């Protein structure tokens, strides 16, 4: 979503009694190659989609970029 719409600052997901909020600023500061991901579609696969199979990376990034609140 952040790569598709420049002015989106937060994204909120509600599931299983909890709310998870992703904040653009936190992702830009934490996610390696964020600028490259949003530059070109082919970079999305290289720097994001391929990393989704790395459980340790995914867990680490989730904890860095999502703010969790109970509903």
mmCIF file as Biopython writes it, N, C-alpha, C and O atoms, coordinates in Angstrom:
data_model
#
loop_
_atom_site.group_PDB
_atom_site.id
_atom_site.type_symbol
_atom_site.label_atom_id
_atom_site.label_alt_id
_atom_site.label_comp_id
_atom_site.label_asym_id
_atom_site.label_entity_id
_atom_site.label_seq_id
_atom_site.pdbx_PDB_ins_code
_atom_site.Cartn_x
_atom_site.Cartn_y
_atom_site.Cartn_z
_atom_site.occupancy
_atom_site.B_iso_or_equiv
_atom_site.auth_seq_id
_atom_site.auth_asym_id
_atom_site.pdbx_PDB_model_num
ATOM 1   N N  . UNK A ? 1  ? 0.826   -1.188  0.000   1.0 0.0 1  A 1 
ATOM 2   C CA . UNK A ? 1  ? 0.000   0.000   0.000   1.0 0.0 1  A 1 
ATOM 3   C C  . UNK A ? 1  ? 0.872   1.254   0.000   1.0 0.0 1  A 1 
ATOM 4   O O  . UNK A ? 1  ? 0.593   2.206   -0.729  1.0 0.0 1  A 1 
ATOM 5   N N  . UNK A ? 2  ? 1.930   1.255   0.819   1.0 0.0 2  A 1 
ATOM 6   C CA . UNK A ? 2  ? 2.804   2.427   0.880   1.0 0.0 2  A 1 
ATOM 7   C C  . UNK A ? 2  ? 3.498   2.685   -0.453  1.0 0.0 2  A 1 
ATOM 8   O O  . UNK A ? 2  ? 3.764   3.833   -0.809  1.0 0.0 2  A 1 
ATOM 9   N N  . UNK A ? 3  ? 3.787   1.626   -1.181  1.0 0.0 3  A 1 
ATOM 10  C CA . UNK A ? 3  ? 4.453   1.811   -2.474  1.0 0.0 3  A 1 
ATOM 11  C C  . UNK A ? 3  ? 3.477   2.262   -3.559  1.0 0.0 3  A 1 
ATOM 12  O O  . UNK A ? 3  ? 3.895   2.838   -4.563  1.0 0.0 3  A 1 
ATOM 13  N N  . UNK A ? 4  ? 2.196   2.010   -3.371  1.0 0.0 4  A 1 
ATOM 14  C CA . UNK A ? 4  ? 1.200   2.382   -4.368  1.0 0.0 4  A 1 
ATOM 15  C C  . UNK A ? 4  ? 0.673   3.806   -4.194  1.0 0.0 4  A 1 
ATOM 16  O O  . UNK A ? 4  ? 0.373   4.488   -5.174  1.0 0.0 4  A 1 
ATOM 17  N N  . UNK A ? 5  ? 0.563   4.249   -2.938  1.0 0.0 5  A 1 
ATOM 18  C CA . UNK A ? 5  ? -0.035  5.557   -2.650  1.0 0.0 5  A 1 
ATOM 19  C C  . UNK A ? 5  ? 0.934   6.357   -1.789  1.0 0.0 5  A 1 
ATOM 20  O O  . UNK A ? 5  ? 1.180   6.012   -0.634  1.0 0.0 5  A 1 
ATOM 21  N N  . UNK A ? 6  ? 1.480   7.422   -2.355  1.0 0.0 6  A 1 
ATOM 22  C CA . UNK A ? 6  ? 2.525   8.203   -1.690  1.0 0.0 6  A 1 
ATOM 23  C C  . UNK A ? 6  ? 2.103   8.844   -0.371  1.0 0.0 6  A 1 
ATOM 24  O O  . UNK A ? 6  ? 2.927   8.966   0.535   1.0 0.0 6  A 1 
ATOM 25  N N  . UNK A ? 7  ? 0.854   9.253   -0.240  1.0 0.0 7  A 1 
ATOM 26  C CA . UNK A ? 7  ? 0.472   9.982   0.967   1.0 0.0 7  A 1 
ATOM 27  C C  . UNK A ? 7  ? -0.160  9.109   2.056   1.0 0.0 7  A 1 
ATOM 28  O O  . UNK A ? 7  ? -0.675  9.647   3.036   1.0 0.0 7  A 1 
ATOM 29  N N  . UNK A ? 8  ? -0.135  7.796   1.914   1.0 0.0 8  A 1 
ATOM 30  C CA . UNK A ? 8  ? -0.623  6.913   2.976   1.0 0.0 8  A 1 
ATOM 31  C C  . UNK A ? 8  ? 0.433   6.888   4.081   1.0 0.0 8  A 1 
ATOM 32  O O  . UNK A ? 8  ? 1.592   6.555   3.834   1.0 0.0 8  A 1 
ATOM 33  N N  . UNK A ? 9  ? 0.023   7.242   5.297   1.0 0.0 9  A 1 
ATOM 34  C CA . UNK A ? 9  ? 0.964   7.296   6.417   1.0 0.0 9  A 1 
ATOM 35  C C  . UNK A ? 9  ? 0.810   6.122   7.377   1.0 0.0 9  A 1 
ATOM 36  O O  . UNK A ? 9  ? 1.775   5.732   8.034   1.0 0.0 9  A 1 
ATOM 37  N N  . UNK A ? 10 ? -0.390  5.556   7.467   1.0 0.0 10 A 1 
ATOM 38  C CA . UNK A ? 10 ? -0.622  4.406   8.344   1.0 0.0 10 A 1 
ATOM 39  C C  . UNK A ? 10 ? -1.583  3.436   7.672   1.0 0.0 10 A 1 
ATOM 40  O O  . UNK A ? 10 ? -2.407  3.819   6.842   1.0 0.0 10 A 1 
ATOM 41  N N  . UNK A ? 11 ? -1.455  2.175   8.052   1.0 0.0 11 A 1 
ATOM 42  C CA . UNK A ? 11 ? -2.387  1.138   7.615   1.0 0.0 11 A 1 
ATOM 43  C C  . UNK A ? 11 ? -2.765  0.359   8.860   1.0 0.0 11 A 1 
ATOM 44  O O  . UNK A ? 11 ? -1.894  -0.062  9.620   1.0 0.0 11 A 1 
ATOM 45  N N  . UNK A ? 12 ? -4.049  0.167   9.072   1.0 0.0 12 A 1 
ATOM 46  C CA . UNK A ? 12 ? -4.519  -0.547  10.261  1.0 0.0 12 A 1 
ATOM 47  C C  . UNK A ? 12 ? -5.213  -1.833  9.841   1.0 0.0 12 A 1 
ATOM 48  O O  . UNK A ? 12 ? -6.078  -1.840  8.965   1.0 0.0 12 A 1 
ATOM 49  N N  . UNK A ? 13 ? -4.809  -2.927  10.493  1.0 0.0 13 A 1 
ATOM 50  C CA . UNK A ? 13 ? -5.412  -4.238  10.274  1.0 0.0 13 A 1 
ATOM 51  C C  . UNK A ? 13 ? -6.084  -4.661  11.570  1.0 0.0 13 A 1 
ATOM 52  O O  . UNK A ? 13 ? -5.480  -4.573  12.640  1.0 0.0 13 A 1 
ATOM 53  N N  . UNK A ? 14 ? -7.330  -5.119  11.486  1.0 0.0 14 A 1 
ATOM 54  C CA . UNK A ? 14 ? -8.050  -5.631  12.647  1.0 0.0 14 A 1 
ATOM 55  C C  . UNK A ? 14 ? -8.320  -7.111  12.446  1.0 0.0 14 A 1 
ATOM 56  O O  . UNK A ? 14 ? -8.988  -7.507  11.491  1.0 0.0 14 A 1 
ATOM 57  N N  . UNK A ? 15 ? -7.791  -7.932  13.360  1.0 0.0 15 A 1 
ATOM 58  C CA . UNK A ? 15 ? -8.018  -9.366  13.244  1.0 0.0 15 A 1 
ATOM 59  C C  . UNK A ? 15 ? -7.836  -10.048 14.593  1.0 0.0 15 A 1 
ATOM 60  O O  . UNK A ? 15 ? -6.985  -9.657  15.393  1.0 0.0 15 A 1 
ATOM 61  N N  . UNK A ? 16 ? -8.634  -11.055 14.828  1.0 0.0 16 A 1 
ATOM 62  C CA . UNK A ? 16 ? -8.542  -11.896 16.025  1.0 0.0 16 A 1 
ATOM 63  C C  . UNK A ? 16 ? -8.498  -11.098 17.324  1.0 0.0 16 A 1 
ATOM 64  O O  . UNK A ? 16 ? -7.726  -11.426 18.225  1.0 0.0 16 A 1 
ATOM 65  N N  . UNK A ? 17 ? -9.312  -10.059 17.427  1.0 0.0 17 A 1 
ATOM 66  C CA . UNK A ? 17 ? -9.401  -9.291  18.656  1.0 0.0 17 A 1 
ATOM 67  C C  . UNK A ? 17 ? -8.254  -8.322  18.894  1.0 0.0 17 A 1 
ATOM 68  O O  . UNK A ? 17 ? -8.144  -7.752  19.979  1.0 0.0 17 A 1 
ATOM 69  N N  . UNK A ? 18 ? -7.405  -8.128  17.907  1.0 0.0 18 A 1 
ATOM 70  C CA . UNK A ? 18 ? -6.298  -7.184  18.031  1.0 0.0 18 A 1 
ATOM 71  C C  . UNK A ? 18 ? -6.262  -6.269  16.813  1.0 0.0 18 A 1 
ATOM 72  O O  . UNK A ? 18 ? -6.754  -6.613  15.739  1.0 0.0 18 A 1 
ATOM 73  N N  . UNK A ? 19 ? -5.675  -5.112  17.006  1.0 0.0 19 A 1 
ATOM 74  C CA . UNK A ? 19 ? -5.487  -4.147  15.936  1.0 0.0 19 A 1 
ATOM 75  C C  . UNK A ? 19 ? -3.984  -3.974  15.722  1.0 0.0 19 A 1 
ATOM 76  O O  . UNK A ? 19 ? -3.239  -3.767  16.679  1.0 0.0 19 A 1 
ATOM 77  N N  . UNK A ? 20 ? -3.543  -4.059  14.475  1.0 0.0 20 A 1 
ATOM 78  C CA . UNK A ? 20 ? -2.140  -3.895  14.131  1.0 0.0 20 A 1 
ATOM 79  C C  . UNK A ? 20 ? -2.023  -2.695  13.200  1.0 0.0 20 A 1 
ATOM 80  O O  . UNK A ? 20 ? -2.710  -2.626  12.181  1.0 0.0 20 A 1 
ATOM 81  N N  . UNK A ? 21 ? -1.165  -1.762  13.546  1.0 0.0 21 A 1 
ATOM 82  C CA . UNK A ? 21 ? -0.984  -0.572  12.740  1.0 0.0 21 A 1 
ATOM 83  C C  . UNK A ? 21 ? 0.439   -0.520  12.210  1.0 0.0 21 A 1 
ATOM 84  O O  . UNK A ? 21 ? 1.399   -0.628  12.972  1.0 0.0 21 A 1 
ATOM 85  N N  . UNK A ? 22 ? 0.567   -0.355  10.902  1.0 0.0 22 A 1 
ATOM 86  C CA . UNK A ? 22 ? 1.863   -0.159  10.268  1.0 0.0 22 A 1 
ATOM 87  C C  . UNK A ? 22 ? 1.998   1.326   9.973   1.0 0.0 22 A 1 
ATOM 88  O O  . UNK A ? 22 ? 1.082   1.941   9.427   1.0 0.0 22 A 1 
ATOM 89  N N  . UNK A ? 23 ? 3.136   1.900   10.332  1.0 0.0 23 A 1 
ATOM 90  C CA . UNK A ? 23 ? 3.373   3.326   10.161  1.0 0.0 23 A 1 
ATOM 91  C C  . UNK A ? 23 ? 4.492   3.520   9.136   1.0 0.0 23 A 1 
ATOM 92  O O  . UNK A ? 23 ? 5.582   2.965   9.274   1.0 0.0 23 A 1 
ATOM 93  N N  . UNK A ? 24 ? 4.201   4.313   8.110   1.0 0.0 24 A 1 
ATOM 94  C CA . UNK A ? 24 ? 5.159   4.531   7.025   1.0 0.0 24 A 1 
ATOM 95  C C  . UNK A ? 24 ? 6.542   4.904   7.556   1.0 0.0 24 A 1 
ATOM 96  O O  . UNK A ? 24 ? 7.546   4.344   7.116   1.0 0.0 24 A 1 
ATOM 97  N N  . UNK A ? 25 ? 6.601   5.837   8.488   1.0 0.0 25 A 1 
ATOM 98  C CA . UNK A ? 25 ? 7.886   6.304   9.016   1.0 0.0 25 A 1 
ATOM 99  C C  . UNK A ? 25 ? 8.695   5.149   9.611   1.0 0.0 25 A 1 
ATOM 100 O O  . UNK A ? 25 ? 9.905   5.061   9.401   1.0 0.0 25 A 1 
ATOM 101 N N  . UNK A ? 26 ? 8.025   4.268   10.352  1.0 0.0 26 A 1 
ATOM 102 C CA . UNK A ? 26 ? 8.715   3.137   10.969  1.0 0.0 26 A 1 
ATOM 103 C C  . UNK A ? 26 ? 9.228   2.169   9.900   1.0 0.0 26 A 1 
ATOM 104 O O  . UNK A ? 26 ? 10.320  1.615   10.032  1.0 0.0 26 A 1 
ATOM 105 N N  . UNK A ? 27 ? 8.452   1.973   8.861   1.0 0.0 27 A 1 
ATOM 106 C CA . UNK A ? 27 ? 8.878   1.076   7.785   1.0 0.0 27 A 1 
ATOM 107 C C  . UNK A ? 27 ? 10.061  1.681   7.036   1.0 0.0 27 A 1 
ATOM 108 O O  . UNK A ? 27 ? 11.036  0.985   6.751   1.0 0.0 27 A 1 
ATOM 109 N N  . UNK A ? 28 ? 9.983   2.973   6.716   1.0 0.0 28 A 1 
ATOM 110 C CA . UNK A ? 28 ? 11.085  3.631   6.015   1.0 0.0 28 A 1 
ATOM 111 C C  . UNK A ? 28 ? 12.382  3.549   6.812   1.0 0.0 28 A 1 
ATOM 112 O O  . UNK A ? 28 ? 13.458  3.376   6.240   1.0 0.0 28 A 1 
ATOM 113 N N  . UNK A ? 29 ? 12.278  3.675   8.138   1.0 0.0 29 A 1 
ATOM 114 C CA . UNK A ? 29 ? 13.463  3.647   8.987   1.0 0.0 29 A 1 
ATOM 115 C C  . UNK A ? 29 ? 13.976  2.233   9.243   1.0 0.0 29 A 1 
ATOM 116 O O  . UNK A ? 29 ? 15.168  2.051   9.493   1.0 0.0 29 A 1 
ATOM 117 N N  . UNK A ? 30 ? 13.109  1.239   9.188   1.0 0.0 30 A 1 
ATOM 118 C CA . UNK A ? 30 ? 13.468  -0.120  9.587   1.0 0.0 30 A 1 
ATOM 119 C C  . UNK A ? 30 ? 13.687  -1.096  8.437   1.0 0.0 30 A 1 
ATOM 120 O O  . UNK A ? 30 ? 14.532  -1.986  8.530   1.0 0.0 30 A 1 
ATOM 121 N N  . UNK A ? 31 ? 12.932  -0.933  7.358   1.0 0.0 31 A 1 
ATOM 122 C CA . UNK A ? 31 ? 12.970  -1.932  6.297   1.0 0.0 31 A 1 
ATOM 123 C C  . UNK A ? 31 ? 14.150  -1.693  5.363   1.0 0.0 31 A 1 
ATOM 124 O O  . UNK A ? 31 ? 14.260  -0.618  4.772   1.0 0.0 31 A 1 
ATOM 125 N N  . UNK A ? 32 ? 15.034  -2.678  5.222   1.0 0.0 32 A 1 
ATOM 126 C CA . UNK A ? 32 ? 16.157  -2.496  4.304   1.0 0.0 32 A 1 
ATOM 127 C C  . UNK A ? 32 ? 15.661  -2.359  2.861   1.0 0.0 32 A 1 
ATOM 128 O O  . UNK A ? 32 ? 14.765  -3.087  2.434   1.0 0.0 32 A 1 
ATOM 129 N N  . UNK A ? 33 ? 16.233  -1.448  2.139   1.0 0.0 33 A 1 
ATOM 130 C CA . UNK A ? 33 ? 15.921  -1.226  0.716   1.0 0.0 33 A 1 
ATOM 131 C C  . UNK A ? 33 ? 14.514  -0.665  0.482   1.0 0.0 33 A 1 
ATOM 132 O O  . UNK A ? 33 ? 13.971  -0.840  -0.609  1.0 0.0 33 A 1 
ATOM 133 N N  . UNK A ? 34 ? 13.905  0.006   1.475   1.0 0.0 34 A 1 
ATOM 134 C CA . UNK A ? 34 ? 12.548  0.533   1.299   1.0 0.0 34 A 1 
ATOM 135 C C  . UNK A ? 34 ? 12.444  1.405   0.049   1.0 0.0 34 A 1 
ATOM 136 O O  . UNK A ? 34 ? 11.493  1.270   -0.721  1.0 0.0 34 A 1 
ATOM 137 N N  . UNK A ? 35 ? 13.405  2.293   -0.159  1.0 0.0 35 A 1 
ATOM 138 C CA . UNK A ? 35 ? 13.354  3.175   -1.330  1.0 0.0 35 A 1 
ATOM 139 C C  . UNK A ? 35 ? 13.400  2.389   -2.628  1.0 0.0 35 A 1 
ATOM 140 O O  . UNK A ? 35 ? 12.741  2.753   -3.602  1.0 0.0 35 A 1 
ATOM 141 N N  . UNK A ? 36 ? 14.174  1.313   -2.648  1.0 0.0 36 A 1 
ATOM 142 C CA . UNK A ? 36 ? 14.255  0.492   -3.859  1.0 0.0 36 A 1 
ATOM 143 C C  . UNK A ? 36 ? 12.954  -0.272  -4.096  1.0 0.0 36 A 1 
ATOM 144 O O  . UNK A ? 36 ? 12.555  -0.475  -5.243  1.0 0.0 36 A 1 
ATOM 145 N N  . UNK A ? 37 ? 12.293  -0.695  -3.020  1.0 0.0 37 A 1 
ATOM 146 C CA . UNK A ? 37 ? 11.026  -1.428  -3.143  1.0 0.0 37 A 1 
ATOM 147 C C  . UNK A ? 37 ? 9.987   -0.563  -3.839  1.0 0.0 37 A 1 
ATOM 148 O O  . UNK A ? 37 ? 9.248   -1.053  -4.693  1.0 0.0 37 A 1 
ATOM 149 N N  . UNK A ? 38 ? 9.921   0.717   -3.487  1.0 0.0 38 A 1 
ATOM 150 C CA . UNK A ? 38 ? 8.867   1.561   -4.055  1.0 0.0 38 A 1 
ATOM 151 C C  . UNK A ? 38 ? 9.243   2.180   -5.399  1.0 0.0 38 A 1 
ATOM 152 O O  . UNK A ? 38 ? 8.400   2.810   -6.037  1.0 0.0 38 A 1 
ATOM 153 N N  . UNK A ? 39 ? 10.490  2.017   -5.843  1.0 0.0 39 A 1 
ATOM 154 C CA . UNK A ? 39 ? 10.915  2.591   -7.123  1.0 0.0 39 A 1 
ATOM 155 C C  . UNK A ? 39 ? 10.309  1.889   -8.335  1.0 0.0 39 A 1 
ATOM 156 O O  . UNK A ? 39 ? 9.762   2.541   -9.224  1.0 0.0 39 A 1 
ATOM 157 N N  . UNK A ? 40 ? 10.407  0.570   -8.368  1.0 0.0 40 A 1 
ATOM 158 C CA . UNK A ? 40 ? 9.984   -0.188  -9.542  1.0 0.0 40 A 1 
ATOM 159 C C  . UNK A ? 40 ? 9.306   -1.484  -9.121  1.0 0.0 40 A 1 
ATOM 160 O O  . UNK A ? 40 ? 9.631   -2.061  -8.083  1.0 0.0 40 A 1 
ATOM 161 N N  . UNK A ? 41 ? 8.368   -1.928  -9.934  1.0 0.0 41 A 1 
ATOM 162 C CA . UNK A ? 41 ? 7.638   -3.159  -9.639  1.0 0.0 41 A 1 
ATOM 163 C C  . UNK A ? 41 ? 8.571   -4.361  -9.506  1.0 0.0 41 A 1 
ATOM 164 O O  . UNK A ? 41 ? 8.374   -5.197  -8.624  1.0 0.0 41 A 1 
ATOM 165 N N  . UNK A ? 42 ? 9.572   -4.456  -10.359 1.0 0.0 42 A 1 
ATOM 166 C CA . UNK A ? 42 ? 10.478  -5.604  -10.283 1.0 0.0 42 A 1 
ATOM 167 C C  . UNK A ? 42 ? 11.245  -5.634  -8.960  1.0 0.0 42 A 1 
ATOM 168 O O  . UNK A ? 42 ? 11.621  -6.704  -8.480  1.0 0.0 42 A 1 
ATOM 169 N N  . UNK A ? 43 ? 11.476  -4.464  -8.377  1.0 0.0 43 A 1 
ATOM 170 C CA . UNK A ? 43 ? 12.160  -4.406  -7.077  1.0 0.0 43 A 1 
ATOM 171 C C  . UNK A ? 43 ? 11.288  -4.957  -5.958  1.0 0.0 43 A 1 
ATOM 172 O O  . UNK A ? 43 ? 11.798  -5.477  -4.965  1.0 0.0 43 A 1 
ATOM 173 N N  . UNK A ? 44 ? 9.977   -4.844  -6.119  1.0 0.0 44 A 1 
ATOM 174 C CA . UNK A ? 44 ? 9.063   -5.374  -5.105  1.0 0.0 44 A 1 
ATOM 175 C C  . UNK A ? 44 ? 9.332   -6.856  -4.893  1.0 0.0 44 A 1 
ATOM 176 O O  . UNK A ? 44 ? 9.449   -7.312  -3.755  1.0 0.0 44 A 1 
ATOM 177 N N  . UNK A ? 45 ? 9.430   -7.602  -5.975  1.0 0.0 45 A 1 
ATOM 178 C CA . UNK A ? 45 ? 9.697   -9.042  -5.873  1.0 0.0 45 A 1 
ATOM 179 C C  . UNK A ? 45 ? 11.071  -9.311  -5.264  1.0 0.0 45 A 1 
ATOM 180 O O  . UNK A ? 45 ? 11.219  -10.175 -4.400  1.0 0.0 45 A 1 
ATOM 181 N N  . UNK A ? 46 ? 12.055  -8.572  -5.715  1.0 0.0 46 A 1 
ATOM 182 C CA . UNK A ? 46 ? 13.426  -8.803  -5.273  1.0 0.0 46 A 1 
ATOM 183 C C  . UNK A ? 46 ? 13.623  -8.483  -3.795  1.0 0.0 46 A 1 
ATOM 184 O O  . UNK A ? 46 ? 14.236  -9.268  -3.072  1.0 0.0 46 A 1 
ATOM 185 N N  . UNK A ? 47 ? 13.117  -7.353  -3.342  1.0 0.0 47 A 1 
ATOM 186 C CA . UNK A ? 47 ? 13.396  -6.882  -1.991  1.0 0.0 47 A 1 
ATOM 187 C C  . UNK A ? 47 ? 12.293  -7.138  -0.970  1.0 0.0 47 A 1 
ATOM 188 O O  . UNK A ? 47 ? 12.516  -6.973  0.229   1.0 0.0 47 A 1 
ATOM 189 N N  . UNK A ? 48 ? 11.122  -7.532  -1.418  1.0 0.0 48 A 1 
ATOM 190 C CA . UNK A ? 48 ? 10.031  -7.747  -0.469  1.0 0.0 48 A 1 
ATOM 191 C C  . UNK A ? 48 ? 9.441   -9.141  -0.573  1.0 0.0 48 A 1 
ATOM 192 O O  . UNK A ? 48 ? 9.471   -9.901  0.395   1.0 0.0 48 A 1 
ATOM 193 N N  . UNK A ? 49 ? 8.910   -9.481  -1.725  1.0 0.0 49 A 1 
ATOM 194 C CA . UNK A ? 49 ? 8.231   -10.766 -1.868  1.0 0.0 49 A 1 
ATOM 195 C C  . UNK A ? 49 ? 9.162   -11.943 -1.553  1.0 0.0 49 A 1 
ATOM 196 O O  . UNK A ? 49 ? 8.758   -12.877 -0.860  1.0 0.0 49 A 1 
ATOM 197 N N  . UNK A ? 50 ? 10.376  -11.908 -2.043  1.0 0.0 50 A 1 
ATOM 198 C CA . UNK A ? 50 ? 11.320  -12.996 -1.779  1.0 0.0 50 A 1 
ATOM 199 C C  . UNK A ? 50 ? 11.675  -13.106 -0.299  1.0 0.0 50 A 1 
ATOM 200 O O  . UNK A ? 50 ? 11.962  -14.199 0.188   1.0 0.0 50 A 1 
ATOM 201 N N  . UNK A ? 51 ? 11.657  -11.993 0.412   1.0 0.0 51 A 1 
ATOM 202 C CA . UNK A ? 51 ? 12.000  -11.994 1.839   1.0 0.0 51 A 1 
ATOM 203 C C  . UNK A ? 51 ? 10.888  -12.594 2.700   1.0 0.0 51 A 1 
ATOM 204 O O  . UNK A ? 51 ? 11.129  -12.972 3.847   1.0 0.0 51 A 1 
ATOM 205 N N  . UNK A ? 52 ? 9.682   -12.683 2.160   1.0 0.0 52 A 1 
ATOM 206 C CA . UNK A ? 52 ? 8.553   -13.223 2.918   1.0 0.0 52 A 1 
ATOM 207 C C  . UNK A ? 52 ? 8.754   -14.698 3.280   1.0 0.0 52 A 1 
ATOM 208 O O  . UNK A ? 52 ? 8.114   -15.195 4.206   1.0 0.0 52 A 1 
ATOM 209 N N  . UNK A ? 53 ? 9.623   -15.393 2.571   1.0 0.0 53 A 1 
ATOM 210 C CA . UNK A ? 53 ? 9.900   -16.801 2.862   1.0 0.0 53 A 1 
ATOM 211 C C  . UNK A ? 53 ? 10.937  -16.984 3.968   1.0 0.0 53 A 1 
ATOM 212 O O  . UNK A ? 53 ? 11.171  -18.107 4.415   1.0 0.0 53 A 1 
ATOM 213 N N  . UNK A ? 54 ? 11.547  -15.915 4.404   1.0 0.0 54 A 1 
ATOM 214 C CA . UNK A ? 54 ? 12.555  -15.954 5.462   1.0 0.0 54 A 1 
ATOM 215 C C  . UNK A ? 54 ? 11.851  -15.684 6.796   1.0 0.0 54 A 1 
ATOM 216 O O  . UNK A ? 54 ? 11.584  -14.532 7.138   1.0 0.0 54 A 1 
ATOM 217 N N  . UNK A ? 55 ? 11.551  -16.751 7.549   1.0 0.0 55 A 1 
ATOM 218 C CA . UNK A ? 55 ? 10.779  -16.617 8.790   1.0 0.0 55 A 1 
ATOM 219 C C  . UNK A ? 55 ? 11.436  -15.686 9.807   1.0 0.0 55 A 1 
ATOM 220 O O  . UNK A ? 55 ? 10.752  -14.885 10.445  1.0 0.0 55 A 1 
ATOM 221 N N  . UNK A ? 56 ? 12.741  -15.784 9.962   1.0 0.0 56 A 1 
ATOM 222 C CA . UNK A ? 56 ? 13.432  -14.940 10.937  1.0 0.0 56 A 1 
ATOM 223 C C  . UNK A ? 56 ? 13.332  -13.460 10.546  1.0 0.0 56 A 1 
ATOM 224 O O  . UNK A ? 56 ? 13.068  -12.605 11.392  1.0 0.0 56 A 1 
ATOM 225 N N  . UNK A ? 57 ? 13.545  -13.168 9.269   1.0 0.0 57 A 1 
ATOM 226 C CA . UNK A ? 57 ? 13.441  -11.795 8.777   1.0 0.0 57 A 1 
ATOM 227 C C  . UNK A ? 57 ? 12.015  -11.277 8.960   1.0 0.0 57 A 1 
ATOM 228 O O  . UNK A ? 57 ? 11.815  -10.156 9.429   1.0 0.0 57 A 1 
ATOM 229 N N  . UNK A ? 58 ? 11.032  -12.085 8.592   1.0 0.0 58 A 1 
ATOM 230 C CA . UNK A ? 58 ? 9.630   -11.682 8.694   1.0 0.0 58 A 1 
ATOM 231 C C  . UNK A ? 58 ? 9.243   -11.387 10.135  1.0 0.0 58 A 1 
ATOM 232 O O  . UNK A ? 58 ? 8.603   -10.370 10.407  1.0 0.0 58 A 1 
ATOM 233 N N  . UNK A ? 59 ? 9.616   -12.249 11.051  1.0 0.0 59 A 1 
ATOM 234 C CA . UNK A ? 59 ? 9.314   -12.048 12.468  1.0 0.0 59 A 1 
ATOM 235 C C  . UNK A ? 59 ? 9.979   -10.764 12.985  1.0 0.0 59 A 1 
ATOM 236 O O  . UNK A ? 59 ? 9.356   -9.969  13.689  1.0 0.0 59 A 1 
ATOM 237 N N  . UNK A ? 60 ? 11.229  -10.582 12.629  1.0 0.0 60 A 1 
ATOM 238 C CA . UNK A ? 60 ? 11.968  -9.401  13.065  1.0 0.0 60 A 1 
ATOM 239 C C  . UNK A ? 60 ? 11.328  -8.112  12.553  1.0 0.0 60 A 1 
ATOM 240 O O  . UNK A ? 60 ? 11.144  -7.162  13.313  1.0 0.0 60 A 1 
ATOM 241 N N  . UNK A ? 61 ? 10.991  -8.084  11.268  1.0 0.0 61 A 1 
ATOM 242 C CA . UNK A ? 61 ? 10.375  -6.889  10.686  1.0 0.0 61 A 1 
ATOM 243 C C  . UNK A ? 61 ? 8.989   -6.637  11.261  1.0 0.0 61 A 1 
ATOM 244 O O  . UNK A ? 61 ? 8.623   -5.488  11.506  1.0 0.0 61 A 1 
ATOM 245 N N  . UNK A ? 62 ? 8.213   -7.695  11.478  1.0 0.0 62 A 1 
ATOM 246 C CA . UNK A ? 62 ? 6.883   -7.529  12.053  1.0 0.0 62 A 1 
ATOM 247 C C  . UNK A ? 62 ? 6.983   -6.821  13.393  1.0 0.0 62 A 1 
ATOM 248 O O  . UNK A ? 62 ? 6.222   -5.894  13.669  1.0 0.0 62 A 1 
ATOM 249 N N  . UNK A ? 63 ? 7.920   -7.258  14.227  1.0 0.0 63 A 1 
ATOM 250 C CA . UNK A ? 63 ? 8.086   -6.664  15.552  1.0 0.0 63 A 1 
ATOM 251 C C  . UNK A ? 63 ? 8.595   -5.225  15.491  1.0 0.0 63 A 1 
ATOM 252 O O  . UNK A ? 63 ? 8.345   -4.446  16.411  1.0 0.0 63 A 1 
ATOM 253 N N  . UNK A ? 64 ? 9.293   -4.865  14.438  1.0 0.0 64 A 1 
ATOM 254 C CA . UNK A ? 64 ? 9.808   -3.500  14.293  1.0 0.0 64 A 1 
ATOM 255 C C  . UNK A ? 64 ? 8.773   -2.528  13.749  1.0 0.0 64 A 1 
ATOM 256 O O  . UNK A ? 64 ? 8.758   -1.361  14.140  1.0 0.0 64 A 1 
ATOM 257 N N  . UNK A ? 65 ? 7.910   -2.990  12.856  1.0 0.0 65 A 1 
ATOM 258 C CA . UNK A ? 65 ? 7.067   -2.040  12.124  1.0 0.0 65 A 1 
ATOM 259 C C  . UNK A ? 65 ? 5.596   -2.020  12.526  1.0 0.0 65 A 1 
ATOM 260 O O  . UNK A ? 65 ? 4.882   -1.084  12.163  1.0 0.0 65 A 1 
ATOM 261 N N  . UNK A ? 66 ? 5.125   -3.014  13.258  1.0 0.0 66 A 1 
ATOM 262 C CA . UNK A ? 66 ? 3.719   -3.029  13.643  1.0 0.0 66 A 1 
ATOM 263 C C  . UNK A ? 66 ? 3.533   -2.657  15.108  1.0 0.0 66 A 1 
ATOM 264 O O  . UNK A ? 66 ? 4.278   -3.111  15.977  1.0 0.0 66 A 1 
ATOM 265 N N  . UNK A ? 67 ? 2.535   -1.831  15.366  1.0 0.0 67 A 1 
ATOM 266 C CA . UNK A ? 67 ? 2.136   -1.480  16.718  1.0 0.0 67 A 1 
ATOM 267 C C  . UNK A ? 67 ? 0.854   -2.250  16.985  1.0 0.0 67 A 1 
ATOM 268 O O  . UNK A ? 67 ? -0.123  -2.107  16.249  1.0 0.0 67 A 1 
ATOM 269 N N  . UNK A ? 68 ? 0.850   -3.073  18.044  1.0 0.0 68 A 1 
ATOM 270 C CA . UNK A ? 68 ? -0.318  -3.928  18.346  1.0 0.0 68 A 1 
ATOM 271 C C  . UNK A ? 68 ? -1.118  -3.333  19.500  1.0 0.0 68 A 1 
ATOM 272 O O  . UNK A ? 68 ? -0.560  -2.898  20.507  1.0 0.0 68 A 1 
ATOM 273 N N  . UNK A ? 69 ? -2.442  -3.322  19.328  1.0 0.0 69 A 1 
ATOM 274 C CA . UNK A ? 69 ? -3.363  -2.898  20.378  1.0 0.0 69 A 1 
ATOM 275 C C  . UNK A ? 69 ? -4.484  -3.907  20.466  1.0 0.0 69 A 1 
ATOM 276 O O  . UNK A ? 69 ? -4.980  -4.373  19.441  1.0 0.0 69 A 1 
ATOM 277 N N  . UNK A ? 70 ? -4.896  -4.256  21.693  1.0 0.0 70 A 1 
ATOM 278 C CA . UNK A ? 70 ? -6.048  -5.149  21.865  1.0 0.0 70 A 1 
ATOM 279 C C  . UNK A ? 70 ? -7.313  -4.357  21.631  1.0 0.0 70 A 1 
ATOM 280 O O  . UNK A ? 70 ? -7.414  -3.192  22.016  1.0 0.0 70 A 1 
ATOM 281 N N  . UNK A ? 71 ? -8.285  -5.004  20.992  1.0 0.0 71 A 1 
ATOM 282 C CA . UNK A ? 71 ? -9.574  -4.342  20.715  1.0 0.0 71 A 1 
ATOM 283 C C  . UNK A ? 71 ? -10.525 -4.494  21.869  1.0 0.0 71 A 1 
ATOM 284 O O  . UNK A ? 71 ? -11.651 -4.001  21.810  1.0 0.0 71 A 1 
#
